[in-house]
Amino acid sequence: MRAIIVTEPGGPEVLSWSEVPDPQPGPGEVLVDVRATAVNRADLLQRQGHYPAPPGAPEYLGLECSGVITEVGSGVRDWAVGQQVCALLAGGGYAERVAVPVGQLLPVPEGVDLVDAAALPEVASTVWSNVVQVARLAAGETLLVHGGGSGIGTFAIQLGIALGASVVATARGAKHDRLRALGPVHLVDYREQDFVAEVRKVTAGGGADVILDIMGASYLGRNVAALAVDGRLVTIGMQGGRKGELDLGALLAKRGTLAATALRSRPPEQKAAIVSGVRDQVWPLIEAGRVRPVVDRRLPISEAAQAHRLVESNEHVGKVLLTVG
Ligand SMILES: NC(=O)c1ccc[n+]([C@@H]2O[C@H](COP(=O)([O-])OP(=O)(O)OC[C@H]3O[C@@H](n4cnc5c(N)ncnc54)[C@H](OP(=O)(O)O)[C@@H]3O)[C@@H](O)[C@H]2O)c1
């Protein structure tokens, strides 16, 4: 088969669509003929040599895909050749075929086409596990989403609204019109406005009950300042650095909780439990049209370098998909 290989760590030009050995499905796995994959921020880091695949994962980039099952490994029940699926991957999505543990498979939601389904597994699993499982967002609470225009952010805004929360999101002003189309969300142009003041304004001084953070160090103090009493701050990205300083007195005064998680390095059993929760609780929201994949554009996988340049520029809103075949 062909896959995108990283010829050496570096810029987008090191991505090459090349012949590689075909994967074989092991026990409890299926082989998926990939129709589309998506560019995630982590792919840019892996390309640069900063985020190697976890042990046992395929070495190629690609944390999610959609496609058709073409082979089932031993012990596989419930999934059959010919079924259309999407999947959460530890790697290997930028390829014509990938072997997937069945616990990481999801059916294509009704009403979503096969290519767009590649936009869902990573964001649905990350957002649901952090906002619902870890931070326990409840109806009537306020959710602050940083990076509202990202793949993660566009999904988190919609899920927050669907769960009955009031949603505030940070994003550069040029993205606000496209984000308003997702539903009622208070948008903050973080380049022009102070998000702490904006959150306090919309919550009558109360603060955000849950914050989904992708900035890390540079937002740590301000995130704690924006938290409500009993608030929960979950960091999933470190785009603003990994080492910060925190006044623990400020956190203590809020009775706040800080959490940080990574999805890719979780063992398969934990991924399977998250995927199962997503199927039970998030898929019905997608099938009801209350949450939808937000796709900035589709590019053929042979243009993966161009797709990485686009995501690096942060000009996109939602997901950038790579189509295969
Ligand atoms: N821990 C996990 O398991 C996990 C899983 C998936 C993703 N992630 C992380 O989640 C983040 C989003 O991932 P993605 O693939 O969806 O990213 P993406 O689509 O590439 O988007 C990155 C976003 O960062 C925003 N941004 C940059 N500086 C900002 C600032 N100062 N304040 C607010 N937003 C800012 C950009 O928006 P503007 O154009 O508005 O600046 C852009 O929308 C990444 O950090 C990624 O590593 C973590």
The ligand as an SDF file (V2000), in Angstrom:
LIG
                    3D

 48 52  0  0  0  0  0  0  0  0999 V2000
   -4.5090   15.9610   25.1150 N   0  0  0  0  0  0  0  0  0  0  0  0
   -5.1950   15.3960   24.1310 C   0  0  0  0  0  0  0  0  0  0  0  0
   -5.6120   14.2390   24.2370 O   0  0  0  0  0  0  0  0  0  0  0  0
   -5.4560   16.1510   22.8620 C   0  0  0  0  0  0  0  0  0  0  0  0
   -6.1700   15.5530   21.8090 C   0  0  0  0  0  0  0  0  0  0  0  0
   -6.4260   16.3210   20.6570 C   0  0  0  0  0  0  0  0  0  0  0  0
   -5.9680   17.6260   20.5830 C   0  0  0  0  0  0  0  0  0  0  0  0
   -5.2590   18.1520   21.6190 N   0  0  0  0  0  0  0  0  0  0  0  0
   -4.7630   19.5420   21.6040 C   0  0  0  0  0  0  0  0  0  0  0  0
   -5.8700   20.3930   21.4030 O   0  0  0  0  0  0  0  0  0  0  0  0
   -5.4590   21.5370   20.6770 C   0  0  0  0  0  0  0  0  0  0  0  0
   -6.3550   21.7080   19.4620 C   0  0  0  0  0  0  0  0  0  0  0  0
   -6.0880   20.6350   18.5690 O   0  0  0  0  0  0  0  0  0  0  0  0
   -6.5950   20.7050   17.0610 P   0  0  0  0  0  0  0  0  0  0  0  0
   -5.9650   19.5940   16.3170 O   0  0  0  0  0  0  0  0  0  0  0  0
   -8.0630   20.8280   17.0770 O   0  0  0  0  0  0  0  0  0  0  0  0
   -5.9280   22.0980   16.6660 O   0  0  0  0  0  0  0  0  0  0  0  0
   -6.0230   23.0600   15.4410 P   0  0  0  0  0  0  0  0  0  0  0  0
   -7.2710   22.8080   14.6530 O   0  0  0  0  0  0  0  0  0  0  0  0
   -4.7310   23.0210   14.7370 O   0  0  0  0  0  0  0  0  0  0  0  0
   -6.1780   24.5020   16.1260 O   0  0  0  0  0  0  0  0  0  0  0  0
   -5.2420   25.1490   16.9390 C   0  0  0  0  0  0  0  0  0  0  0  0
   -5.9360   26.4010   17.4400 C   0  0  0  0  0  0  0  0  0  0  0  0
   -5.1720   27.0970   18.4140 O   0  0  0  0  0  0  0  0  0  0  0  0
   -5.7420   28.3890   18.4500 C   0  0  0  0  0  0  0  0  0  0  0  0
   -4.9360   29.3430   19.2160 N   0  0  0  0  0  0  0  0  0  0  0  0
   -3.6380   29.6890   19.0040 C   0  0  0  0  0  0  0  0  0  0  0  0
   -3.2640   30.5960   19.9310 N   0  0  0  0  0  0  0  0  0  0  0  0
   -4.3360   30.8100   20.7470 C   0  0  0  0  0  0  0  0  0  0  0  0
   -4.5620   31.6240   21.8950 C   0  0  0  0  0  0  0  0  0  0  0  0
   -3.6050   32.3970   22.3930 N   0  0  0  0  0  0  0  0  0  0  0  0
   -5.7770   31.5700   22.4810 N   0  0  0  0  0  0  0  0  0  0  0  0
   -6.7580   30.7830   21.9960 C   0  0  0  0  0  0  0  0  0  0  0  0
   -6.5980   29.9920   20.9080 N   0  0  0  0  0  0  0  0  0  0  0  0
   -5.3950   30.0160   20.2940 C   0  0  0  0  0  0  0  0  0  0  0  0
   -5.9010   28.7560   16.9880 C   0  0  0  0  0  0  0  0  0  0  0  0
   -6.9590   29.6510   16.8480 O   0  0  0  0  0  0  0  0  0  0  0  0
   -6.8570   31.2010   16.3640 P   0  0  0  0  0  0  0  0  0  0  0  0
   -6.7130   31.1780   14.8830 O   0  0  0  0  0  0  0  0  0  0  0  0
   -8.1400   31.7450   16.8460 O   0  0  0  0  0  0  0  0  0  0  0  0
   -5.6410   31.7500   17.0370 O   0  0  0  0  0  0  0  0  0  0  0  0
   -6.2840   27.4040   16.3630 C   0  0  0  0  0  0  0  0  0  0  0  0
   -7.6840   27.3350   16.1600 O   0  0  0  0  0  0  0  0  0  0  0  0
   -3.9850   21.3430   20.3180 C   0  0  0  0  0  0  0  0  0  0  0  0
   -3.2040   22.0190   21.2690 O   0  0  0  0  0  0  0  0  0  0  0  0
   -3.8150   19.8420   20.4420 C   0  0  0  0  0  0  0  0  0  0  0  0
   -2.4840   19.4830   20.7350 O   0  0  0  0  0  0  0  0  0  0  0  0
   -5.0010   17.4360   22.7440 C   0  0  0  0  0  0  0  0  0  0  0  0
  1  2  1  0
  2  3  2  0
  2  4  1  0
  4  5  1  0
  4 48  2  0
  5  6  2  0
  6  7  1  0
  7  8  2  0
  8  9  1  0
  8 48  1  0
  9 10  1  0
  9 46  1  0
 10 11  1  0
 11 12  1  0
 11 44  1  0
 12 13  1  0
 13 14  1  0
 14 15  2  0
 14 16  1  0
 14 17  1  0
 17 18  1  0
 18 19  2  0
 18 20  1  0
 18 21  1  0
 21 22  1  0
 22 23  1  0
 23 24  1  0
 23 42  1  0
 24 25  1  0
 25 26  1  0
 25 36  1  0
 26 27  1  0
 26 35  1  0
 27 28  2  0
 28 29  1  0
 29 30  1  0
 29 35  2  0
 30 31  1  0
 30 32  2  0
 32 33  1  0
 33 34  2  0
 34 35  1  0
 36 37  1  0
 36 42  1  0
 37 38  1  0
 38 39  2  0
 38 40  1  0
 38 41  1  0
 42 43  1  0
 44 45  1  0
 44 46  1  0
 46 47  1  0
M  CHG  2   8   1  16  -1
M  END
$$$$
